[in-house]
């Protein structure tokens, strides 16, 4: 019996070493943690239960039968984050470069199947050289199986991807279908074709970092949701994110203890909006002052900064926030901000996370660049996302809400549940100057008459009361009481039930 136990421990030790101490040291020299170290940091202490530790590949071509390391380049299992179950796989770059074989993919598929079956999030840590060339089409088939699981799990359990090394070719499509992607600066990259292929085909000379690094994907492409300085910071932020999310689509997000008075009054909000309607102000100040303990977890902070997305808590309960940012492009909606917000709204709707929308939007960004690139269809994505969402929706208009952009930003017409406006808000088809130039075109040569018309339009429409008269605004509220009013609104909506017509699935304007 002792011999068998010793054999077991010997094999476990061998499996835990992955590709061996030399390769582990090489991983550390690059500033990267190993697959197992990442899992240890991600999960609660001593909570990890590993599966398939002794799985080995079955390839016999190219002499591969002589090299069959345990685990086959990926560590899989489950554990807890702050006591809540999650499933995890972590690719091991020290074992054959973390390359994906048929058995490697089977291990990932097994974990994803268990996550869906048991209703828990999947966290994938990607650090792989790509498909294992020696296995040919078997490796590609493995990728396909993983992709299918990503699609089936979408909207059922949260899926989070950590890119902590190379992720290239077909490998990028699995993270792309997950809900959140986080990268590490200077040590991770994602691209479909690498710099060498790009140079051969297009004659462009580009580094891996420029082509698919963390900065590229968080600022330009919007592929990634966040970029962090190192593995430790990225893992800590994922732990924080998981705390905001439900385990699956049949559960509510966790309710955390809170020490912030729901009825807290913030007098400083009464002067947040400047007297000059064209002067910008920081919408994040409002978000932080409304949130429990001023805690805001921002998503895609560095992309499309004219709109803000992220999570706060109100009375300990998770709320998704979408807000126009007047500091950037005057808060206009454009292609990038519409895509960013639409995806976030749809995620919240998938997982029963209520939506809070702060509105200060002068319209859609004009110009041939926007029109040629399809702002109509991209803008419609955000409209569609808000209209189809059945979660509680509370909207606060702080200043401008003009034209179609007013309708798009979770208006009453898109089944907004509670729609508030500050006294400083202006709800109209357009600004007073533009409206006057159209309505009173004949008087444009007379400066005095034009000024009088503009003043008349402002007095009539540059306020929230016309919309309130129509019932499109439920209440005009004092800015200082925003936290109290919003908290009470969500409390009243906790039992909301909304049925939509039966359909196989919708057809969002992609």
ABEGO torsion letter per residue (X at the ends): XAAAAAAAAAAAAAAAAEAEAAAAAAAAAAGBBBAAAAAAAABBBGABBBBGAABBBABABGGAAABBBBGGGBBBEBBBBGGBBBBBBBBBAABGGGBBBAAAAAAAAAAAAAAAAAGBBBBBBBBBAEBBAAAEAAAAAAAAAAAAAAAAABGABBBBBBBAEBBBEAAAAAAAABABBBBBBGABBBBABBAAAAAAAAGBBBBAAAAABAAAAAAAAGABABBBABAAAAAAAAAAAAAABBABAABBBBBBBBABBAABBBAAAAAABBABAABBBBAAAAAAAABBGGBBBBBGAABGAABBBEBBBBGGBBBBBBBBBAABGGGBBBAAAAAAAAAAAAAAAAAGBBBBBBBBBAEBBBEAAAAAAGAAAAAAAAAAAAAABABBBBBBBABBBBEAAAAABGBAAAGBABBBBBAABBBBABBAAAAAAAABAAAAABAAAAAAAAAAAAAAABBAAAAAAAGABABBBBAAAAAAAAAAAAAAAAABBBBBBBBABBBBBX
